[in-house]
Amino acid sequence: MSKAQTRLDKILECIDNIDFILNENSLKTTESINDKIIKPAIRMNIVRIAEQFAKLKDENEFKILEHFSDRDLRGIGAVRNYIAHDYDSTDDSIIEDVIRYNLPILKNTINDFYGKK
C-alpha cells in the first residue's frame, strides 16, 4: 500500500470515528457537538483529516487530490485552522455543517477513488 493510500485510509478512519461517536450516544448531532467529552473527540478527528490532506499536498500527490474539489480541500483546511487557533470560540454550527455535508462528500470521493460504493 502506498503512503498516499495510507493517508486516504486514515481520513476514512477519522470519518468513521466521527460516525461511531455520533451513533454510539443517544444525543443528536447538535447535542453531541456541545457535549464536553464528545466535542473534543469530534474536533480532533476533523483536525486529523485536514492534516492528512495537507500531507498529501506536501508530498505532491496531485493525482489523488484532483479527485477532491478545491472548495472542499480549502474548506477542511480552514476548519482545521479555525479549530486549532480559536478553539474556545469555534462556532459549533460550522462543525455541524462539516459533519453533515462535507464529511460524506469526502468519504464518497475516497470510496469512488477506490472503486467502492
Buried (B, 14 or more C-beta within 10 A) or exposed (E): EEEBBEBBBBBBBBBEBBBEBBEEEEBEBEEBBEBEEBBEBBBBBBBBBBBBBBBBBEEEBEEBBEEBEEEBBEBBBEBBEBBBEEEEEBEBEBBBBBBEEBBEBBBEBBEEBEEEE
